[in-house]
Amino acid sequence: MSKIQNQPHKEGKKLSAKTESSLNFKVSPEEKREFKLFAVEQGMTMLALLKEGFELSKEKRKK
């Protein structure tokens, strides 16, 4: 067991060794290249761009 699992969190809860999960999906090489290029042009990571796009999509689709 790792040290991080044994250390209490600020609120007294134990931290999980894995705090993130993978999200896997397939895109074409061209879509990946375009996505990465756009992220670089915006000065952000692909993960940050994906998260921003998801938040914008949720806002747009609110009823």
C-alpha positions as CSV (number, residue, x, y, z in Angstrom):
1,M,0.0,0.0,0.0
2,S,1.4,3.4,-0.9
3,K,2.1,6.2,1.6
4,I,-0.6,8.4,0.1
5,Q,-3.3,5.9,1.0
6,N,-2.3,5.9,4.6
7,Q,-2.2,9.7,5.1
8,P,-5.5,11.3,6.2
9,H,-6.8,14.1,4.0
10,K,-7.4,17.6,5.4
11,E,-11.0,16.5,6.2
12,G,-9.9,13.3,7.8
13,K,-10.6,11.1,4.8
14,K,-7.9,8.9,3.3
15,L,-6.7,9.8,-0.1
16,S,-7.0,7.2,-2.9
17,A,-3.7,6.3,-4.7
18,K,-5.6,6.9,-8.0
19,T,-7.5,10.2,-8.1
20,E,-8.0,10.2,-11.8
21,S,-9.5,7.8,-14.3
22,S,-8.8,7.2,-18.0
23,L,-11.2,8.1,-20.7
24,N,-10.4,6.3,-24.0
25,F,-12.0,6.8,-27.4
26,K,-10.8,6.5,-31.0
27,V,-10.5,9.4,-33.5
28,S,-8.9,9.6,-36.9
29,P,-5.2,10.6,-37.1
30,E,-6.4,13.8,-38.8
31,E,-8.9,14.6,-36.0
32,K,-6.1,14.1,-33.5
33,R,-3.7,16.3,-35.4
34,E,-6.3,19.0,-35.8
35,F,-7.3,18.8,-32.1
36,K,-3.6,18.9,-30.9
37,L,-2.7,21.8,-33.2
38,F,-5.7,23.8,-32.1
39,A,-4.8,23.2,-28.4
40,V,-1.2,24.3,-29.0
41,E,-2.4,27.4,-30.9
42,Q,-4.6,28.3,-27.9
43,G,-1.7,27.7,-25.5
44,M,-3.4,24.9,-23.7
45,T,-3.2,21.1,-23.2
46,M,-5.4,18.7,-25.1
47,L,-6.9,17.7,-21.7
48,A,-7.7,21.4,-20.8
49,L,-9.3,21.9,-24.3
50,L,-11.4,18.7,-23.9
51,K,-12.6,19.8,-20.4
52,E,-13.4,23.3,-21.6
53,G,-15.3,22.0,-24.6
54,F,-17.3,19.6,-22.4
55,E,-18.3,22.5,-20.0
56,L,-19.3,24.7,-23.0
57,S,-21.4,21.8,-24.4
58,K,-23.1,21.2,-21.1
59,E,-24.0,25.0,-20.9
60,K,-25.3,25.0,-24.5
61,R,-27.5,22.0,-23.9
62,K,-29.1,23.2,-20.6
63,K,-32.9,23.3,-20.8
